[in-house]
Amino acid sequence: MLFERTEITSVKHTRTGAELSAGSVKIQAGTVILATGSPDPLVHALARHFVDVETYAVLTPPLGADVRKAAGARTAIVIDRTAPPHRMVWTADDRIL
């Protein structure tokens, strides 16, 4: 198993899966799971092998008046420019999704 922040220096496809290099260590794997929103630009050459399986959303508990006031207009939808983009929107019951 590899964990967050393990630096993989190369990925090579084999007949039975993949060979990953982490420094001088070679790891054989039948399946490689890359838990990111999108393979580009991290591993652009492998993008055609990717299959979207799951996505997640985060919902806060109802937020207090002080947080709601500090966050600005409730009608605003905030979208960043990362790939894929992240979206923040208020729900009717004072939560942020």
C-alpha positions in Angstrom: 0.0 0.0 0.0 1.0 3.6 -0.6 -0.2 6.4 1.4 -0.7 10.2 1.1 2.5 12.0 0.2 4.3 8.9 -1.1 6.2 10.2 -4.1 5.8 7.9 -7.1 8.5 8.6 -9.6 7.1 6.4 -12.4 4.3 4.1 -13.4 4.8 1.4 -16.0 2.1 -0.9 -17.4 2.7 -4.6 -17.4 0.8 -7.6 -18.7 -0.7 -8.2 -15.2 -1.1 -4.6 -13.9 1.5 -1.9 -13.1 4.9 -1.4 -11.7 5.3 1.8 -9.6 8.6 3.3 -8.6 9.0 5.1 -5.3 12.6 6.1 -5.2 14.7 2.9 -5.5 11.7 0.7 -4.4 9.7 -1.1 -7.1 6.1 -2.0 -6.3 4.0 -4.5 -8.4 0.3 -3.8 -8.4 -2.7 -5.3 -10.1 -4.6 -2.1 -9.8 -3.6 1.5 -9.1 -6.1 3.8 -7.5 -5.3 7.5 -7.7 -7.6 9.4 -5.4 -7.8 12.8 -7.0 -10.5 14.7 -8.8 -8.8 14.3 -12.2 -5.7 12.7 -13.6 -4.7 15.8 -15.5 -2.0 17.3 -15.4 -0.6 14.9 -12.8 -0.5 11.8 -15.0 -1.7 13.1 -18.4 -0.3 10.2 -20.3 -2.4 7.7 -18.3 -5.7 9.7 -18.5 -7.3 7.3 -20.9 -7.0 4.5 -18.3 -8.9 6.4 -15.6 -12.4 5.5 -14.6 -14.4 7.8 -12.4 -15.8 5.6 -9.6 -16.9 7.9 -6.7 -17.2 11.6 -5.9 -17.8 13.1 -2.5 -19.4 16.2 -1.1 -18.9 17.9 2.3 -21.9 19.4 4.2 -21.3 21.5 7.3 -23.6 21.4 10.3 -25.9 24.4 10.5 -23.7 27.5 10.9 -24.3 30.3 13.4 -25.2 33.9 12.6 -21.6 35.1 13.0 -20.3 32.7 10.4 -23.1 33.4 8.0 -22.5 37.1 8.3 -18.7 36.7 7.8 -19.2 34.5 4.7 -21.0 37.1 2.7 -24.0 36.9 0.4 -26.0 33.7 0.7 -26.9 33.9 -2.9 -23.3 33.7 -4.0 -21.8 30.4 -5.4 -18.1 30.2 -5.0 -16.1 28.2 -7.6 -12.3 27.9 -7.6 -10.2 27.4 -10.7 -8.6 24.1 -9.8 -9.1 21.0 -11.9 -11.7 19.8 -11.2 -13.3 22.9 -9.8 -14.7 23.0 -6.2 -18.0 24.6 -5.6 -19.3 26.1 -2.4 -23.0 27.0 -2.0 -25.4 27.7 0.9 -28.3 25.4 1.6 -31.7 26.5 2.9 -30.9 25.3 6.4 -27.8 27.4 7.0 -25.2 24.9 5.9 -22.4 25.1 3.4 -22.2 22.3 0.8 
